[in-house]
């Protein structure tokens, strides 16, 4: 028969050495540790860096931008970001855009409030996928422009023309913006230490 007694607010069960309050405290600490390690792993850990003979190469894992206001694409745009420290100080966006037709995507405009960044794209490939086409495209913007995109409080819009517009949803923007700014700050710190 279990031993039941009340001792200064703690209830003792079959194991008289471990009151329920201690068990709860143990599980609270274990959960807190697991949760905090997961949160930290999802932050700036979503990028990797490697030293090359041309400088430090930073790679940010793929993100998703959603179709925006009457976009001709039915699928969201995926993109990853690459930055090489000793490069011409430009940041590379490599994107995947799904289109309904074969579409020439030779330039991109990035709208951020009243400011627009316009640049040419580099075609990588176009593959048919059923009735759609998977377009892989790369474009470059300056480091300072990239930083501005994430300092700006509202989500930026990526416009490939041909009615192809993409943007972050507001709630997702806050999360992405915070994480990318952490990564930008880490890269800037590392650049100043060299």
Buried (B, 14 or more C-beta within 10 A) or exposed (E): EEEEEEEEEEEBEEEEEEBEEEEEEEEEEEEEEEEEEEEEEEEBEBBEBEEEEEBBBBBBEEBBBBBBEEBBBEBBBBBBBBBBBEBEEBBBBBBBBBBEEEBEBEEBBBBBEEEEBEBEBEEEEBEEEEEBBBBBBBBBBBBEBBBBBBEBEEBBBBBBEBEBBBBBBEEBBEEBBEBBBBBBEBBEEEBEEE
